[in-house]
Amino acid sequence: MPFKNIGDIDLYYEDCGEGVPLLFITGLSGSTRSYCGQIPFFKQYYRCIVFDNRGAGQSDKPEGPYTIARMAEDALALLDRLHIEKTLVFAMSMGGMIALELAKIASMRLGAMLLGCTNAGRKSRIPPSAEAMALLTDVAGISREEILWKQTPLFFSDKFRSENSKAIEEYYRMQLMTPLQPDYAYQAQVEAINRFDCTDALTEIRNPALAATGTEDVLIPPANSTYLAEHLPNSELIVIPGAGHALHVECRDFFNQAAHSFYQKHLGKVRN
């Protein structure tokens, strides 16, 4: 099990495949297993690096507070430890926020970025409903499995839930194989999201960006991705009709191929 010490914590990561590096950044409470539907596909074409953010998975879980900026610094430190000068990025939800912050502080280290179902932070954020926020934050005293099933409406569209329950069960089975995230670490990540704001930096981020969303995303409404596409100077937008927040699960094959095509179009900007 590979770990890298990045200063104050040890960060768990996995590294597979060959070629141009592709860094996967996970969302709230996520782990390397969050991308179990992506790594088998992308490792055919890229060197895939996926890691657990501080406070989640097998990485260290220090007391808070956490910030998105600190998690971006963690990602940059991992790239340094692995001697990776430049990488593509695949990031979902909170991971997209980390990717934006990483682009703000080290844009020359990044190539094309997939920003799935994310936002630019507090100033420009279009928030979810109060009911959705309650589902996200009111998790004290219940098990990890109970949290996943309670929050299912936040991540998957009604149609996908009714027609693909086995796929959801299998995805959850994979997530439950990771160590339990302590409540204090979960809440520290939530607070990092709440404090994050990269709005004013968007026009300075010149990296090619693909903002992606589903029309049925109730956690990070689609207008957030539209805003990113309108304010990032070198961006494209994909809106997937009928899809919910977890595009990488619900639309796995289409989403993987769309990201791969996007990377290929911009690959010359990553090769040194």
C-alpha positions in Angstrom: 0.0 0.0 0.0 1.8 3.1 -1.2 1.9 6.2 1.0 3.8 9.5 0.6 4.6 11.8 3.4 3.7 15.3 2.3 4.7 17.2 5.4 2.1 17.0 8.1 0.3 13.9 6.9 0.8 10.6 5.0 -1.2 10.5 1.8 -2.4 7.2 0.4 -2.3 6.9 -3.4 -2.4 4.4 -6.2 -0.4 4.6 -9.4 -1.0 2.5 -12.5 -0.8 2.6 -16.3 1.8 4.3 -18.5 2.0 7.4 -20.5 0.9 11.0 -19.8 0.0 11.4 -16.1 -3.7 11.7 -15.2 -4.5 12.9 -11.7 -7.9 11.9 -10.2 -9.2 14.1 -7.4 -12.0 12.8 -5.3 -15.0 14.5 -3.8 -16.5 14.8 -0.3 -15.7 11.6 1.7 -14.4 10.0 -1.4 -11.5 7.6 -1.7 -9.5 5.9 -4.5 -12.4 3.5 -4.9 -14.6 6.4 -6.0 -13.1 6.0 -9.4 -13.5 2.2 -9.7 -15.4 2.8 -12.9 -12.7 5.0 -14.4 -9.3 3.6 -13.6 -9.7 0.3 -15.7 -10.6 2.4 -18.7 -8.1 5.3 -18.4 -5.1 3.1 -17.4 -5.1 1.8 -21.0 -4.0 5.3 -22.2 -2.5 7.2 -19.3 -0.5 6.9 -16.1 -3.3 7.1 -13.6 -2.7 8.6 -10.1 -5.5 8.6 -7.7 -5.3 9.4 -4.0 -7.3 9.9 -0.8 -7.7 13.5 0.3 -6.8 14.3 3.9 -9.5 13.2 6.2 -10.7 10.3 4.0 -9.9 6.8 2.8 -6.5 5.6 4.0 -4.9 9.0 4.2 -4.2 10.6 7.6 -7.2 12.3 9.2 -5.9 15.2 11.3 -8.2 17.4 13.3 -9.7 20.3 11.3 -10.1 22.8 10.1 -9.4 21.8 6.5 -9.4 24.1 3.5 -9.7 23.5 -0.2 -6.5 25.4 -0.6 -4.7 23.0 1.8 -6.1 20.0 -0.1 -4.8 21.5 -3.4 -1.4 21.9 -1.7 -1.6 18.2 -0.7 -2.2 17.3 -4.4 0.7 19.5 -5.5 3.0 17.9 -2.9 2.1 14.5 -4.1 3.0 15.4 -7.7 6.3 16.7 -6.4 7.0 13.5 -4.5 6.2 11.4 -7.6 8.3 13.7 -9.7 5.4 14.6 -12.0 6.0 17.9 -13.7 2.7 18.1 -15.5 -0.6 16.2 -15.4 -4.1 16.0 -16.8 -6.9 16.2 -14.2 -10.1 14.3 -13.7 -12.1 15.8 -10.8 -15.6 15.5 -9.5 -17.6 17.7 -7.1 -15.3 18.8 -4.2 -12.5 17.4 -6.3 -13.3 20.0 -9.0 -12.9 22.7 -6.4 -9.5 21.3 -5.4 -8.6 21.2 -9.1 -9.6 24.9 -9.6 -7.5 25.9 -6.6 -4.6 23.8 -7.9 -4.9 25.6 -11.2 -4.9 28.9 -9.4 -1.6 28.2 -7.6 0.2 26.0 -10.1 -1.5 26.2 -13.5 1.8 25.3 -15.3 1.7 21.9 -13.6 -1.7 21.1 -15.2 -2.9 20.3 -18.6 -6.6 19.8 -19.6 -9.0 19.5 -16.6 -12.3 17.6 -16.4 -14.4 19.5 -13.8 -17.5 17.3 -13.1 -20.5 18.7 -11.2 -18.6 21.3 -9.3 -18.7 25.1 -8.6 -16.4 28.0 -8.2 -17.3 28.6 -4.6 -19.2 30.9 -2.3 -19.5 34.1 -4.3 -20.9 32.5 -7.4 -22.3 29.2 -6.1 -25.8 28.3 -7.0 -26.8 26.4 -3.9 -28.8 23.2 -3.5 -32.2 23.2 -1.8 -32.4 23.2 2.0 -33.6 19.7 1.9 -30.6 18.6 -0.1 -28.2 20.3 2.3 -29.9 18.6 5.2 -29.4 15.2 3.6 -25.7 16.0 3.0 -24.9 17.3 6.5 -27.2 15.5 8.9 -25.3 12.3 9.3 -24.3 12.1 12.9 -24.8 8.8 14.7 -25.5 6.6 11.6 -23.3 4.1 9.9 -21.4 4.6 6.7 -23.8 2.3 4.8 -26.8 4.1 6.2 -25.2 7.5 5.1 -24.8 6.2 1.6 -28.3 5.0 1.2 -29.8 8.1 2.9 -27.9 10.3 0.5 -28.7 8.3 -2.7 -31.2 10.9 -4.0 -28.4 13.5 -3.9 -26.2 11.5 -6.2 -28.4 9.6 -8.7 -31.4 10.6 -10.8 -34.8 9.1 -10.1 -34.6 7.1 -13.3 -31.2 5.6 -12.6 -32.3 4.7 -9.1 -35.3 2.9 -10.3 -33.6 1.1 -13.2 -30.1 0.4 -12.0 -30.3 -0.5 -8.3 -27.7 -3.3 -8.8 -25.2 -0.8 -10.2 -25.7 1.5 -7.2 -25.3 -1.5 -4.8 -22.1 -2.5 -6.4 -20.7 1.0 -6.3 -21.6 1.3 -2.6 -20.0 -2.1 -1.9 -16.8 -0.8 -3.3 -17.0 2.4 -1.2 -17.6 0.4 2.0 -14.3 -1.4 1.5 -12.5 1.8 2.6 -11.9 2.8 6.2 -14.7 4.6 8.0 -14.4 8.4 7.8 -14.7 9.9 11.3 -17.5 12.4 11.6 -15.1 15.2 12.6 -13.2 14.7 9.3 -16.4 14.6 7.2 -17.6 17.8 8.8 -14.1 19.4 8.3 -14.4 18.6 4.5 -17.9 20.0 4.5 -16.7 23.2 6.1 -13.8 23.5 3.6 -16.4 23.3 0.8 -18.5 26.0 2.5 -15.6 28.4 2.9 -14.1 27.8 -0.6 -14.3 30.6 -3.2 -12.3 30.7 -6.4 -14.7 33.0 -8.3 -12.4 35.9 -8.8 -9.6 33.7 -10.1 -11.5 32.0 -12.9 -10.6 34.4 -15.7 -6.9 33.9 -14.9 -7.1 30.1 -15.2 -6.1 29.4 -18.8 -5.9 25.6 -18.7 -8.3 23.8 -21.0 -11.4 22.8 -19.0 -14.3 20.6 -19.6 -17.2 21.5 -17.3 -19.7 18.6 -17.1 -23.1 18.3 -15.4 -26.3 16.4 -15.5 -29.7 18.1 -15.7 -30.9 16.3 -12.6 -28.0 17.2 -10.3 -29.8 18.3 -7.1 -26.5 18.6 -5.1 -24.6 21.0 -7.3 -27.2 22.4 -9.7 -26.3 22.5 -13.4 -26.2 26.3 -13.5 -22.8 26.0 -11.6 -21.2 24.3 -14.5 -22.7 26.8 -16.9 -21.1 29.5 -14.9 -17.7 27.8 -15.0 -17.9 27.4 -18.8 -18.8 31.1 -19.2 -16.0 32.4 -17.0 -13.1 30.0 -17.6 -11.4 31.4 -20.7 -10.5 28.1 -22.4 -13.5 25.9 -21.5 -16.2 23.7 -22.9 -19.5 22.5 -21.4 -21.2 19.1 -21.5 -24.8 18.9 -20.1 -26.1 15.3 -19.9 -29.9 15.1 -20.0 -31.5 13.2 -17.2 -28.3 12.5 -15.3 -27.7 13.2 -11.6 -24.6 14.3 -9.6 -22.6 11.1 -9.9 -22.0 11.3 -13.6 -18.9 9.0 -13.3 -21.2 6.2 -12.2 -24.5 6.9 -13.9 -23.0 7.7 -17.3 -19.7 5.9 -16.9 -19.0 4.8 -20.4 -20.1 8.0 -22.2 -18.4 10.1 -19.6 -15.1 8.2 -19.7 -15.1 8.5 -23.5 -16.0 12.2 -23.5 -13.1 12.9 -21.0 -10.7 10.8 -23.0 -11.6 12.6 -26.3 -11.1 16.0 -24.5 -7.7 15.0 -23.2 -6.6 13.7 -26.6 -7.5 17.0 -28.2 -5.3 18.9 -25.7 -2.6 16.3 -25.2 0.1 18.4 -26.9 -0.1 20.9 -24.0 0.9 18.2 -21.5 3.8 16.5 -23.2 7.1 18.1 -22.3 
